[in-house]
């Protein structure tokens, strides 16, 4: 039995990345939400400032994933990544280990693919002007993902540090902008990928028909969009269970009475019914990316399918 598992188990690193496809990934994410709702659980272990986070998910009909992540804040001073880990992908029928998939690969494609799926459903089909707020790894991944959907996209980048925006723009053939308000007003698709704890995106700046992907805020004390963004928009989340009660972008306005839970019009589990959609060209849509282990499972399963296909 042990030898049999060893023969079929794969170790998948970042060398597979040229074979991955953003649109195919979003199709796989949509298909994953046609299956029974995922069971998910997180555990935490601590040693001083160091943390071991383990995220687990089980989707009946797809499989199991366990994603341990070590978070060591002192690592950057050692010249090492602060976060490390691996995604363990287990067979749904037997529980056997099918693959060990590179942690950073899964996280990159899961995070950007999540918001790209929202953009595919909520942005206007004719949208071409894209603004990315932030200049880190997620911002760069979003530029790559949006261009898979819109090959002729005109991408602008803004960050608090103009230098980092210019560097990212230079690497991605985009345009760095220094004044955020007119950039927001001109954009048709906006992604926020920052570490902001106070809003950087203001609703009064948004033009009719804009779609916004909120990505960066992942803690209760973090927000990227102000209340007016949520008031003006039709609001969606990738998963109610990973956003409501967990993320300040959603929970703070709920606590303050700015929005009600009924104002969240859908999550990805509403995709099969067609409820996760744009209704008119003029409406503003907002999608909050909350992530979750179930999306790691769907993403790792897609990556494994590409590895097993042997396609060039």
C-alpha positions as CSV (number, residue, x, y, z in Angstrom):
1,X,0.0,0.0,0.0
2,X,2.7,2.4,1.0
3,X,4.7,1.7,-2.1
4,X,1.7,2.1,-4.3
5,X,1.0,5.6,-2.9
6,X,4.6,6.6,-3.4
7,X,4.5,5.5,-7.1
8,X,1.4,7.7,-7.8
9,X,2.0,10.7,-5.6
10,X,3.4,13.7,-7.3
11,X,5.6,16.6,-6.1
12,X,4.6,19.7,-8.0
13,X,6.8,22.8,-8.0
14,X,6.7,26.2,-9.8
15,X,8.2,24.8,-12.9
16,X,4.6,23.8,-13.9
17,X,3.5,27.4,-14.0
18,X,4.0,28.0,-17.8
19,X,1.4,25.3,-18.4
20,X,-1.3,26.8,-16.1
21,X,-4.0,29.0,-17.6
22,X,-6.0,31.7,-15.7
23,X,-9.2,31.1,-17.6
24,X,-9.1,27.4,-17.1
25,X,-8.5,27.9,-13.4
26,X,-11.6,30.1,-13.0
27,X,-13.6,27.5,-14.9
28,X,-12.3,24.9,-12.4
29,X,-13.2,27.2,-9.4
30,X,-16.7,27.6,-10.8
31,X,-17.1,23.9,-11.3
32,X,-15.9,23.3,-7.7
33,X,-18.8,25.4,-6.4
34,X,-21.2,23.1,-8.2
35,X,-20.2,20.3,-5.7
36,X,-21.4,20.0,-2.1
37,X,-20.4,22.9,0.1
38,X,-16.9,22.4,1.5
39,X,-16.1,21.6,5.1
40,X,-13.2,23.8,6.3
41,X,-11.3,24.2,9.5
42,X,-8.2,26.2,10.7
43,X,-5.9,25.5,13.6
44,X,-3.2,27.7,15.1
45,X,0.0,26.9,17.1
46,X,2.2,29.7,18.6
47,X,5.7,30.1,19.8
48,X,6.3,33.7,20.7
49,X,5.9,35.7,17.4
50,X,6.1,32.5,15.3
51,X,2.9,30.8,14.1
52,X,1.9,27.5,12.5
53,X,-1.4,27.9,10.7
54,X,-3.0,24.7,9.3
55,X,-6.0,25.2,6.9
56,X,-8.0,22.1,5.9
57,X,-10.8,21.5,3.5
58,X,-12.9,18.5,2.3
59,X,-15.2,18.7,-0.7
60,X,-17.2,15.6,-1.4
61,X,-16.5,14.5,-4.9
62,X,-13.2,16.5,-5.2
63,X,-10.9,15.6,-2.4
64,X,-9.1,16.8,0.7
65,X,-6.5,19.4,1.2
66,X,-4.3,20.3,4.2
67,X,-2.2,23.5,3.9
68,X,0.2,24.1,6.8
69,X,1.8,27.5,6.8
70,X,4.7,28.5,9.1
71,X,4.8,32.3,9.7
72,X,8.2,33.4,11.1
73,X,8.4,37.2,11.2
74,X,12.1,37.1,11.8
75,X,12.9,35.3,8.5
76,X,13.2,38.4,6.2
77,X,16.2,39.5,8.3
78,X,17.7,36.1,7.6
79,X,17.1,36.6,3.9
80,X,14.3,34.0,3.9
81,X,10.6,34.1,3.1
82,X,8.4,34.9,6.2
83,X,5.7,32.3,5.1
84,X,6.5,28.7,4.1
85,X,4.5,25.6,3.6
86,X,3.1,23.0,1.3
87,X,-0.4,21.9,0.1
88,X,-1.1,18.2,0.8
89,X,-3.7,17.0,-1.7
90,X,-5.5,13.8,-0.7
91,X,-7.8,11.4,-2.7
92,X,-11.5,11.8,-2.0
93,X,-12.2,8.0,-2.3
94,X,-9.2,6.5,-0.5
95,X,-7.6,9.4,1.5
96,X,-4.3,8.5,-0.2
97,X,-1.8,11.3,-0.7
98,X,-2.0,12.3,-4.4
99,X,0.3,15.3,-4.5
100,X,2.5,17.8,-2.6
101,X,2.0,21.1,-4.3
102,X,4.2,24.2,-3.9
103,X,2.7,26.5,-1.3
104,X,3.5,29.8,-3.0
105,X,2.3,28.5,-6.4
106,X,-1.1,27.5,-5.0
107,X,-1.5,30.8,-3.0
108,X,-0.7,33.0,-6.0
109,X,-3.1,31.2,-8.4
110,X,-5.8,30.8,-5.8
111,X,-5.8,34.5,-4.7
112,X,-5.7,36.0,-8.2
113,X,-8.0,33.3,-9.7
114,X,-10.6,34.1,-7.0
115,X,-10.8,37.7,-8.0
116,X,-10.5,37.0,-11.7
117,X,-13.6,34.7,-11.5
118,X,-15.5,37.7,-9.9
119,X,-14.3,40.0,-12.7
120,X,-15.5,37.4,-15.3
121,X,-19.0,37.5,-13.8
122,X,-19.3,41.1,-12.7
123,X,-17.2,43.4,-14.9
124,X,-18.7,44.8,-18.1
125,X,-17.7,42.7,-21.1
126,X,-16.3,45.8,-22.8
127,X,-14.2,46.9,-19.9
128,X,-10.6,47.7,-20.9
129,X,-9.2,50.2,-18.4
130,X,-7.8,48.5,-15.3
131,X,-6.4,50.1,-12.2
132,X,-4.4,48.1,-9.7
133,X,-4.0,49.7,-6.3
134,X,-0.9,48.3,-4.6
135,X,2.5,47.1,-6.0
136,X,3.3,43.8,-4.3
137,X,3.2,40.2,-5.4
138,X,-0.7,40.0,-5.5
139,X,-0.9,43.2,-7.5
140,X,1.5,41.7,-10.1
141,X,-0.5,38.5,-10.2
142,X,-3.7,40.4,-10.8
143,X,-2.2,42.2,-13.7
144,X,-1.2,38.9,-15.2
145,X,-4.7,37.4,-14.5
146,X,-6.6,40.4,-15.9
147,X,-4.6,40.3,-19.1
148,X,-5.5,36.7,-19.6
149,X,-9.2,37.9,-19.6
150,X,-8.6,41.2,-21.4
151,X,-5.5,40.9,-23.7
152,X,-5.7,44.5,-24.8
153,X,-6.3,45.9,-21.2
154,X,-4.8,49.3,-20.4
155,X,-3.4,48.8,-16.9
156,X,-2.5,51.5,-14.5
157,X,-0.7,51.0,-11.1
158,X,-0.9,53.2,-8.0
159,X,0.8,52.7,-4.6
160,X,1.6,54.9,-1.6
161,X,5.2,54.4,-2.7
162,X,5.4,55.9,-6.2
163,X,8.7,54.1,-6.7
164,X,7.2,50.7,-6.2
165,X,4.4,51.5,-8.6
166,X,6.9,52.6,-11.2
167,X,8.9,49.4,-10.7
168,X,5.8,47.2,-11.1
169,X,4.6,49.2,-14.1
170,X,8.0,48.8,-15.7
171,X,8.0,45.0,-15.3
172,X,4.4,44.6,-16.6
173,X,4.3,47.2,-19.4
174,X,1.7,49.1,-17.4
175,X,1.5,52.8,-16.5
176,X,2.3,54.2,-13.0
177,X,0.0,56.9,-11.8
178,X,0.6,59.4,-9.0
179,X,-2.9,60.8,-8.5
180,X,-5.4,58.2,-7.3
181,X,-8.7,60.0,-7.6
182,X,-8.7,60.6,-11.4
183,X,-7.2,57.1,-11.9
184,X,-10.2,55.6,-10.0
185,X,-12.7,57.7,-11.9
186,X,-11.2,56.6,-15.2
187,X,-11.0,52.9,-14.4
188,X,-13.5,50.3,-15.4
189,X,-12.0,47.5,-13.3
190,X,-10.2,48.2,-10.0
191,X,-8.3,45.8,-7.8
192,X,-7.1,46.7,-4.3
193,X,-4.1,44.7,-3.2
194,X,-2.7,46.6,-0.2
195,X,-2.0,46.1,3.5
196,X,-4.1,49.1,4.4
197,X,-5.9,49.4,7.7
198,X,-7.7,52.6,6.7
199,X,-9.6,53.0,3.4
200,X,-7.6,54.1,0.3
201,X,-10.5,53.7,-2.2
202,X,-13.4,56.2,-1.9
203,X,-16.8,55.6,-3.3
204,X,-17.3,59.1,-4.4
205,X,-14.5,58.6,-7.0
206,X,-16.2,55.6,-8.7
207,X,-17.8,56.0,-12.1
208,X,-21.0,54.1,-13.0
209,X,-20.3,50.7,-14.4
210,X,-17.1,50.1,-12.5
211,X,-16.2,46.7,-11.1
212,X,-14.1,46.5,-7.9
213,X,-12.1,43.5,-6.6
214,X,-11.2,44.0,-3.0
215,X,-8.4,41.7,-2.1
216,X,-5.9,43.0,0.4
217,X,-7.9,43.3,3.7
218,X,-7.9,39.9,5.5
219,X,-8.0,40.8,9.2
220,X,-10.7,42.4,11.3
221,X,-8.7,45.6,11.6
222,X,-8.1,46.1,7.9
223,X,-10.1,48.0,5.3
224,X,-9.3,49.2,1.7
225,X,-12.7,50.7,0.7
226,X,-14.7,53.3,2.6
227,X,-18.4,53.0,3.5
228,X,-19.5,54.9,0.3
229,X,-18.0,52.2,-1.9
230,X,-20.3,49.6,-0.3
231,X,-23.3,51.9,-0.2
232,X,-23.1,52.6,-4.0
233,X,-22.3,49.0,-5.1
234,X,-24.1,45.7,-5.5
235,X,-22.0,43.7,-3.1
236,X,-20.7,40.1,-3.5
237,X,-18.2,37.9,-1.6
238,X,-16.4,34.8,-2.6
239,X,-17.7,33.0,0.5
240,X,-20.0,34.3,3.2
241,X,-18.4,31.9,5.7
242,X,-14.9,33.3,5.2
243,X,-15.8,37.0,5.1
244,X,-18.8,37.7,7.5
245,X,-17.5,37.7,11.0
246,X,-13.8,37.6,10.0
247,X,-12.8,40.4,7.7
248,X,-13.1,44.1,8.6
249,X,-13.9,45.1,5.0
250,X,-17.3,43.4,5.5
251,X,-17.8,43.0,9.3
252,X,-17.0,46.6,10.3
253,X,-19.7,48.1,8.0
254,X,-22.1,45.4,9.2
255,X,-21.4,46.2,12.9
256,X,-21.9,49.9,12.2
257,X,-25.1,49.5,10.3
258,X,-23.7,50.7,7.0
259,X,-24.8,47.5,5.3
260,X,-26.9,44.4,6.3
261,X,-26.1,40.8,5.6
262,X,-29.0,40.9,3.0
263,X,-27.0,43.5,1.0
264,X,-24.5,40.7,0.2
265,X,-26.2,39.5,-2.9
266,X,-24.3,36.3,-3.5
267,X,-21.2,34.2,-3.1
268,X,-19.6,31.6,-5.4
269,X,-22.0,29.0,-4.2
270,X,-24.7,31.1,-6.0
271,X,-22.9,30.8,-9.3
272,X,-24.8,27.7,-10.5
273,X,-28.1,29.6,-10.0
274,X,-26.8,32.6,-12.0
275,X,-27.2,35.0,-9.0
276,X,-23.5,36.1,-9.1
277,X,-23.9,38.5,-12.0
278,X,-24.1,42.0,-13.3
279,X,-27.6,43.3,-14.2
280,X,-26.8,46.5,-16.0
281,X,-24.0,48.5,-17.6
282,X,-24.3,51.4,-15.2
283,X,-24.3,49.6,-11.8
284,X,-21.2,49.5,-9.7
285,X,-20.2,46.0,-8.5
286,X,-17.9,45.0,-5.6
287,X,-16.5,41.6,-4.9
288,X,-14.6,40.9,-1.6
289,X,-12.0,38.1,-1.9
290,X,-11.9,36.3,1.5
291,X,-10.1,33.2,0.4
292,X,-10.3,29.9,2.3
293,X,-8.9,26.4,2.3
294,X,-11.7,25.2,-0.1
295,X,-10.2,27.4,-2.8
296,X,-6.7,26.0,-2.1
297,X,-8.2,22.6,-2.6
298,X,-9.9,23.6,-5.9
299,X,-6.7,25.3,-7.1
300,X,-4.4,22.5,-6.1
301,X,-6.7,20.0,-7.8
302,X,-6.6,22.1,-11.0
303,X,-2.8,22.2,-10.9
304,X,-2.6,18.4,-10.4
305,X,-4.9,17.9,-13.4
306,X,-2.5,19.9,-15.5
307,X,0.4,17.9,-14.2
308,X,-1.4,14.6,-14.9
309,X,-2.4,15.7,-18.4
310,X,1.1,16.0,-19.7
311,X,0.0,18.8,-22.0
312,X,2.6,21.2,-23.2
